[in-house]
Amino acid sequence: MDELIKNIEKLRSNETQMDEKQKKQYAKALAKLRAKISKDALKFAVEFTCGGLIFGNDAENDPGDIDAALAEMERIMMENRGVILEAEKSVFMTYGIEEMVTRLLPLQNEIKHKAYGPYWLAHCSPISGKEYTYTNDLIGMEWWDPVNVWAATRIEGGKRVTDYRGGVRIMLPPTKELLEKEYEEEKKRLLA
């Protein structure tokens, strides 16, 4: 991403400071820089929309269907290639990635919840407790129900408590109902 931002700034500087004669003189170099930016922007788009998703290391014994999740991610990406291309074009219109990121957020939401969500849920198991109601083996944490985050826990005095040194994590929720609710809320927020 740093190289992408650096190259966008270089393009902006060149295109806004060159006169028409210089633009013609350096047309090949500018085209090469634009092609590099385009390639890197598309790579960034994929990393941004699909990044942060955790998969297990043992596909053979995985309770989730990695292949189905990846196939659905690819299907959604292909179905939304126009969105991705428009997001990439925005880099050249604005000389920045902020607009691109904004345009990709709905796609990221769909991939995270619709394609990856079923895989995530296969790794969530209910546990008995009032505060901690689910565990997730991908991240080794428990769902801290009152605050809707995943937390590292330990047993202290016969009771499960948050291990703050182990941290808390914002990831997808542990049930289909909560996952769908979160998806719809995020979708509304992004459209607002």
N, C-alpha and C positions, 0 to 999 in steps of 0.2 A: 504494500500500500504506500509506503514511503516513496518508492521509486515512481509509482503512478502519480502521486501528488506533485513530486518534483518535476516530472515530465509535463504535467498539465500546466504548471506554473511557467515552465520554459516555453511551451506553446503559446500561452497567453501573452507572455512578454514579447515573443517574436511577432505574433500576429497583430498585436496592438501597437507596436512601435515601428514595424517595417512599413515602408511606403510600397506602392504597387510594383515598382521596378524591382525592389528587393524581394518581394513576395514571388515574383516570376523567377528571379535569379536563384532563389533558394527553394523553389517549388518541390524538387525531389526530396530535399532534406526535411521540409515541412511534412510532405506526404509520408515519409518514413516515420517521422515522429508521431504523426496522427495514427498510423497503423499500429505502432507500438502501444500507444495509449489505448486504442480500441481493444487490442488483444488483452492488455492488462486490466482494462475496465470490465471486460466480459469475465475474465478469471476472478476478479474481485466480486462481481455480481454473484457468481456461483458460490464462492467462499462465504460471502455475507449471508446469502439466503439459506445455505445449508450448514453453516458453521456452528460449532458449539454442541452438535448432536453427538451423543456418546453411544457407541456400539460395544457389545461384549467382545472379548478376545477369543472365545471358544464357540465358533459358529455351529459346530456339530451338536453341542449340548445347550445351545441357546434356546430359552423358552420363547423368544420372539422370532419372527421371520425376517431376518436381515434382507434377504433377496426381495421380499414383498415390499419392504420399506424403501429400499433403493429404487426398485422399479416404479413405485408410486411417486417418489421424488423426481425421477427422470420424466415421468409422464406429466407431472405438474409443470416442470421446467419447460418441456416441449410445448405444452398447451399455452404457456405464457411467454413464449419466446419474443412475441411482439412487445410485451411489457419490458422484457430485459433489453431489447434493442433500443426502445425509446429511452430507457434509463441510461443506457450507454451513450446515446446521442446527447442527452442533457449535459454530459461532461463537457462536450464541445461548445454547447450554447452558454454554459455558465462558468466554464473554466474552474470547476470544482466538483467534488463528489457528493456534496450535501443533497442536492436535488436527486441525484441517482439513488442515494440511500433512501430518501423519502419515497421515491417511486417503487422501490423494492420491498418496503416494509410489508405491504399486504401479501406479497408472494412469500416472504419469509414466514409470516404468520400461518399461511395455508400449508406450507411444507412442514413446518414444525408441528402443527396440530393434526393435520389430516394424513400426511404421509408417515411421519415419524411417530405420531401419537400412539397408534396401536402397538408398535414395537415397544415403546416406553411402558405402556400399561402392562405388557406381558412380564415386565420386570418388577412390577409393584405387587406386593403381597400384604394382605391385612395382618395386623398384629393386635393383640388385646391391649387396650390401654385407653385412657381418656384423653390424654394430650397427644400421644404419638399413636397414630392409627394404622400406618402403613410403613413398610420398609421397601427400599429399592436397592437391588443388588448391583446395579450399574455404578451407583455413586456411594454405596455403603452408608446410606443415611435413612432416617426415619422422617415421616411426614409429621410436622409439628402443627397439628390441627388449628389451635387458636390463632396462629399467625400466618398460616398458609405458606410455609416454607419447609424445605428439607433441612434437617439438622443432624449433626453428629451427636450421638448420645452415649451415655454410659449408665451403668447401674450404680446407684449410690444409696445406701441405706435401704436396699430392697426395692427402690423405685427408679424408674428410668428418668434421667434428667438430661438437659442439653449440655453437651461438652463444648463450651464456647471455643476452646482451643482447636477443636476439630472443625469448627465453623458451621455456618448455615449457607444454604444455597437456594437460589431461585431457579427452579426448573419447572417442568410440566407437573400438573397435579396428578394424584394417584388413581383417579377414577374416570370412567368415560363421561359421566355426567359433569364433573368439574372441568374436564378437558374441553368438552363442547361449550360449556358456559364461558370459559376463559377465551376460547376461539371467537365466539360471537361478540363478547365484550371488546376484545382487541380489534376485531373487524369494524365495529361501530366507531371505536375511537379513531382508527386510522382513516375512516371516511369522513369524520367530522372536520 
